[in-house]
C-alpha cells in the first residue's frame, strides 16, 4: 500500500490549530514568528508533519487540532463569515467550540437552515468545489401562483451571470393564489442561486430554508440549535465527495 505523505502546508496547519486565518498565518510565517524544530521558517511554501514536527508561534507550541464537525440550524439574521465589521451575529457565535471553526459554504443572512461548521479545511474545499456537485435541498415560499411553465424553466436550467444552472429538481408542496411553496434541490453553489433563479421567472422569495445536504437533514434540530456530526456522518460526507470526483464508467 502506498503511504500518503503526512506533510501539509505550514499555514494550513496553523490555521487548523486555531492560530488565525490562513492568510494571517502566512503573514506570521513571513514575519519570522514561526519556528519548526527550533529553526525559523520565514519563506513559503513550507511543509510540515503536524504529528511529528515541533511548531512554535511567538514562543507558544502549536498542537495539531482535533477535527471537529457540527451541524447547525442557522436562524435568519445570522451570517456565515468568521468576521464582520458591522458586528452582526455569526454562526460561529452560536457554537461553543474548543477550536477555531468555520462554515462550509454559506447561507445568506435572510435564509435559514442547515449549515455545517468544521476546522477540516480539506473537507470544506471538497464540499464547496463545483466539480463535486453535492446536492442541497431547500424549502422555498414565493409570492404568487407558480405556473407550470415557470416550474419547467426552473427544472431545465436558468441563465445567470456565471452561466446556465444545471437541471434542478422541483417539487410543488403547496400552490395558492397569493403564494406557493416548493422544494428545490441543486448541485451547484452559485451565490444566492435559488433566489436568483426564481427572480429570473419573476418570483420574489418570502422564505428560504436549507433542509438537507446530501442525506444529512435538520430532523430533530430546532432553530438556533446544533450538534456534533456522528462519525458515520463524517465518513458519509468524505465518501460523497470521493464518489462525486470519480470518473464515470462508460
Secondary structure, DSSP 8 states (H G I E B T S, - for coil): -------EEHHHHHHHTTSS-HHHHHHHHHTT-EEETTEE--SSS-EE-TTTS-EEETTEEE------EEEEEE-TT-B-SS--TT---BHHHHS--SS--EESS---TT-EEEEEEES-HHHHHHHHSGGG---EEEEEEEES---HHHHHHHHH--EETTEE----EEEEEEE-SSEEEEEEEE----TTHHHHHHHHTT--EEEEEEEEETTEE-TT--TT-EEE--HHHHHHHHHHHHHHHS----
